[in-house]
Amino acid sequence: MQENKFLISIVGATAVGKTEMAIRLAKHFQTEVISADSRQFFKELNIGTAKPTLAEMQGVPHHFIDNLSITQKYTVADFEKEALRVLEQIFERKNVAILVGGSGLYCKALWEGFDEIPDVPETFRKQVIEAYQTKGLHFLQEELQKLDAEYYSQVDTQNPQRLMRALEVCWATGKPFSSFRKGKKSERNFRNIKIGLERPREELYERINQRMDSMLSQGLLEEAQNLYAFRNHNALQTVGYREIFDFLEGKQDWENTVRLLKQNSRHYAKRQMTWFKKDKEIVWFHPSQYAVIVQFIELQMQNPL
């Protein structure tokens, strides 16, 4: 491990203020940002993913934003390999890099490695997506519990993407998804400083509601309409798009769609916090505590392991 190389990770729920904090810290440490928000990878998804604009980036280089098309297959393991390579390039020039995102699995992959999960033929992936669309979340939950009780006890059972990923592996290999997870941490040649951002629940939920209103006024409905032909792709099986696809298919009226967009975004934030709170290495702050966060980071850098 190189004691003078630091990855500062900024994590937390959607709409908590991670992007702004990451950019402020990147400017302070004169470095670059790696995004671990799995939906911001895709150039076709803009409004619904709350990507930072060029103006918001304030000249800070960002990696893994708009680097893929939703038609491309991209896994957490792909991200781990590519992000490590980018990190190595940053560390050739800088001592600090910033990781920001709310996708816990992608953060974890960069922090400690990701298990080698076998490739799954496209037919199985399509079958799982079709099963979800016709039979719903409850079917995915029951099927995974039956095929892999161990993983079912650990996974966020409200996250259809995680359930579908595990099921496609179970169906394709005939083995439990958990049997491919070694659970051993990979060695990293940098020190990780994990910062969690949190707000009181009512404050966060109000920000989520306001963000959704803002997305709708910016044209989220039109963006989803343009993406409707791609609705079966994994990247679009997420909050913000799924609800509008249901509206476009006549399953919900608009008033109920807006209510569900906000409600499901709040539920997503709760799941994110549940995931990150399990990691005892994360130190939590309110986003207003910028000076305290900088002081904490600099203290961590001064203290040898």
C-alpha positions in Angstrom: 0.0 0.0 0.0 1.2 3.5 -0.9 0.7 5.5 2.3 0.7 8.8 0.4 -2.1 7.9 -2.0 -5.6 8.6 -0.9 -9.1 7.8 -2.3 -11.6 10.1 -0.6 -15.1 8.4 -1.1 -18.2 10.5 -0.8 -21.3 8.4 -0.3 -24.9 8.6 0.8 -28.5 8.7 -0.4 -29.8 10.3 -3.6 -30.3 14.1 -3.4 -28.2 14.4 -0.1 -25.6 16.7 -1.8 -22.8 14.3 -2.8 -22.0 15.9 -6.2 -21.5 19.4 -4.7 -19.3 18.1 -1.9 -17.2 16.0 -4.3 -16.6 19.0 -6.5 -15.7 21.3 -3.6 -13.2 18.6 -2.3 -11.8 18.0 -5.7 -11.1 21.7 -6.1 -9.6 21.9 -2.6 -7.2 19.0 -3.2 -6.7 19.9 -6.9 -7.7 16.5 -8.2 -10.3 14.6 -10.3 -13.6 12.8 -9.6 -14.5 9.2 -10.3 -18.3 8.7 -10.5 -19.8 5.5 -9.0 -23.3 6.3 -9.9 -24.1 3.4 -12.2 -26.9 5.3 -14.1 -24.7 8.3 -14.9 -22.5 6.1 -17.1 -25.1 6.1 -19.8 -25.1 9.0 -22.2 -28.8 8.6 -23.1 -29.9 9.1 -19.5 -29.6 12.7 -18.4 -32.5 14.3 -16.6 -33.5 11.2 -14.6 -30.0 10.6 -13.3 -29.2 14.1 -12.0 -25.9 14.2 -13.8 -23.8 17.2 -13.0 -23.7 19.8 -15.8 -20.5 21.2 -17.2 -21.2 24.4 -15.2 -21.7 22.4 -12.0 -18.5 20.5 -12.6 -16.6 23.8 -12.4 -13.8 22.6 -14.5 -13.1 19.5 -12.3 -12.4 16.5 -14.5 -15.0 13.7 -14.1 -14.6 10.1 -15.1 -17.4 7.5 -15.8 -20.1 10.0 -16.8 -21.5 9.6 -20.3 -18.9 6.9 -21.1 -21.4 4.2 -22.2 -24.5 3.6 -24.3 -27.5 1.8 -22.7 -27.1 -0.8 -25.5 -23.7 -1.8 -24.1 -23.4 -4.6 -21.6 -21.4 -3.3 -18.6 -20.9 -5.1 -15.3 -19.6 -4.1 -11.8 -16.5 -6.2 -12.6 -15.9 -4.1 -15.7 -16.2 -0.9 -13.6 -13.8 -2.3 -11.0 -11.1 -3.0 -13.7 -11.6 0.4 -15.5 -11.8 2.5 -12.4 -8.6 1.0 -11.0 -6.9 1.8 -14.2 -8.2 5.4 -14.1 -7.2 5.7 -10.5 -3.7 4.5 -11.2 -3.4 7.3 -13.9 -4.7 9.9 -11.5 -2.2 8.8 -8.8 0.7 9.2 -11.3 0.0 12.9 -11.1 -1.8 13.4 -7.8 -1.8 12.0 -4.3 -5.6 12.3 -3.9 -8.6 11.2 -5.9 -12.3 11.6 -5.2 -14.9 8.8 -5.6 -18.6 9.9 -5.5 -21.8 7.9 -5.8 -24.8 6.3 -4.3 -24.4 2.9 -6.0 -23.0 0.9 -3.1 -22.0 -2.2 -5.1 -19.8 -0.1 -7.4 -18.2 1.7 -4.5 -17.5 -1.6 -2.8 -16.0 -3.0 -6.0 -13.4 -0.2 -6.1 -12.8 -0.4 -2.4 -12.3 -4.1 -2.0 -12.8 -6.0 -5.2 -15.6 -7.8 -6.9 -16.2 -11.6 -7.2 -15.8 -13.1 -10.7 -19.3 -13.9 -11.7 -19.7 -16.1 -14.8 -21.0 -14.5 -18.0 -24.7 -15.2 -18.7 -26.1 -15.8 -22.1 -28.4 -13.0 -23.3 -31.4 -15.4 -23.5 -31.4 -15.8 -19.7 -31.1 -12.1 -19.1 -34.1 -11.5 -21.3 -36.1 -14.3 -19.6 -35.5 -12.7 -16.2 -36.5 -9.2 -17.4 -39.6 -10.6 -19.0 -40.5 -12.5 -15.8 -40.1 -9.2 -13.8 -42.3 -7.3 -16.2 -45.1 -9.9 -16.3 -45.0 -11.3 -12.8 -43.5 -8.4 -10.8 -41.1 -7.9 -8.0 -42.8 -10.5 -5.7 -42.0 -13.3 -8.2 -38.3 -12.3 -8.3 -38.1 -12.3 -4.5 -39.8 -15.8 -4.2 -37.7 -17.3 -6.9 -34.4 -16.1 -5.5 -35.4 -17.2 -1.9 -36.1 -20.7 -3.4 -32.8 -20.9 -5.4 -30.4 -19.0 -3.1 -31.6 -18.5 0.4 -28.2 -17.3 1.5 -27.9 -14.4 -1.0 -31.6 -13.6 -0.5 -30.9 -13.0 3.2 -28.2 -10.4 2.3 -29.5 -8.6 -0.8 -31.8 -5.5 -0.9 -34.9 -7.4 -1.8 -36.6 -4.2 -3.0 -34.0 -3.7 -5.7 -35.1 -5.5 -8.9 -31.7 -5.1 -10.6 -29.9 -6.9 -7.9 -32.5 -9.7 -7.8 -32.5 -10.1 -11.6 -28.7 -10.2 -11.7 -28.7 -13.0 -9.1 -31.5 -14.9 -10.8 -30.0 -14.9 -14.3 -26.8 -16.5 -12.8 -28.9 -19.1 -10.9 -30.9 -19.9 -14.0 -27.9 -20.0 -16.4 -25.5 -22.0 -14.2 -27.9 -24.1 -12.0 -25.9 -22.9 -9.0 -26.7 -20.4 -6.3 -25.4 -16.9 -7.0 -23.8 -16.9 -3.6 -21.5 -19.8 -4.6 -19.6 -17.4 -6.8 -19.0 -14.8 -4.1 -15.7 -15.4 -2.4 -16.2 -12.6 0.1 -12.4 -11.9 0.3 -11.2 -8.3 0.1 -8.6 -7.5 -2.6 -5.5 -5.6 -1.6 -5.4 -2.0 -2.7 -2.4 0.2 -3.1 -4.1 3.3 -1.7 -5.7 4.4 1.5 -9.4 4.9 1.6 -11.1 7.7 3.5 -14.9 7.1 3.5 -17.1 10.1 4.1 -20.9 9.6 4.4 -23.3 12.5 3.9 -26.7 12.4 5.7 -29.5 14.8 6.5 -32.5 14.4 8.9 -35.1 12.3 7.1 -37.7 15.1 6.6 -35.0 17.4 5.2 -33.8 14.7 2.8 -37.3 13.7 1.7 -38.1 17.3 1.0 -35.0 17.6 -1.2 -36.0 14.4 -3.0 -39.5 15.7 -3.7 -38.1 19.0 -5.0 -35.5 17.3 -7.2 -38.3 15.2 -8.8 -40.4 18.3 -9.4 -37.3 19.9 -11.0 -36.7 16.8 -13.2 -40.3 16.8 -14.4 -40.1 20.5 -15.2 -36.8 19.9 -17.1 -38.5 17.3 -19.3 -38.2 13.9 -17.6 -41.4 12.7 -19.3 -40.1 13.5 -22.7 -36.7 11.9 -22.0 -38.5 8.7 -20.9 -40.7 8.8 -24.0 -37.6 8.9 -26.2 -36.1 5.9 -24.3 -39.3 3.8 -24.3 -38.0 1.5 -27.0 -35.1 0.6 -24.7 -37.3 0.1 -21.6 -36.2 -3.6 -21.3 -32.5 -2.6 -20.8 -31.1 -3.0 -17.3 -30.2 0.6 -17.1 -33.8 1.6 -17.3 -35.2 -0.9 -14.7 -34.8 1.9 -12.2 -36.7 4.6 -10.2 -37.5 7.6 -12.4 -38.0 5.7 -15.6 -39.9 2.6 -14.7 -42.8 4.6 -13.3 -43.1 6.8 -16.4 -43.1 3.6 -18.6 -46.0 2.4 -16.6 -47.8 5.7 -17.3 -47.0 5.5 -21.0 -48.5 2.0 -21.0 -51.7 3.2 -19.4 -51.1 1.4 -16.0 -51.2 4.7 -14.0 -52.6 8.1 -14.4 -50.2 11.1 -14.3 -51.1 12.2 -10.8 -50.4 8.8 -9.4 -47.2 8.5 -11.5 -45.8 11.7 -9.9 -46.7 10.4 -6.5 -45.0 7.1 -7.2 -41.9 8.8 -8.6 -41.4 10.7 -5.3 -42.4 7.8 -3.1 -40.1 5.3 -4.9 -37.2 7.8 -4.8 -37.6 8.1 -1.1 -37.7 4.3 -0.7 -34.5 4.1 -2.8 -32.8 6.7 -0.6 -33.7 4.6 2.5 -32.3 1.4 0.9 -29.1 3.3 0.0 -28.7 4.4 3.6 -29.3 0.9 4.9 -26.5 -0.4 2.6 -24.0 2.3 3.6 -24.7 2.2 7.3 -23.5 -1.4 7.4 -20.0 -0.2 6.6 -18.5 0.8 9.9 -15.5 2.5 8.1 -17.8 5.3 6.8 -17.7 8.5 9.0 -20.9 10.5 8.7 -21.4 14.3 8.4 -24.1 16.7 7.5 -23.3 18.3 4.1 -23.1 21.8 5.7 -20.0 20.6 7.7 -17.6 21.2 4.8 -14.8 22.7 6.9 -15.1 19.9 9.4 -14.9 17.3 6.7 -11.8 18.9 5.2 -10.2 19.0 8.7 -11.1 15.3 9.2 -9.7 14.2 5.9 -6.4 16.1 6.5 -6.1 14.6 9.9 -6.5 11.1 8.4 -3.9 11.8 5.8 -1.4 12.9 8.5 -1.9 9.8 10.7 0.1 6.7 9.5 -1.7 3.4 9.5 
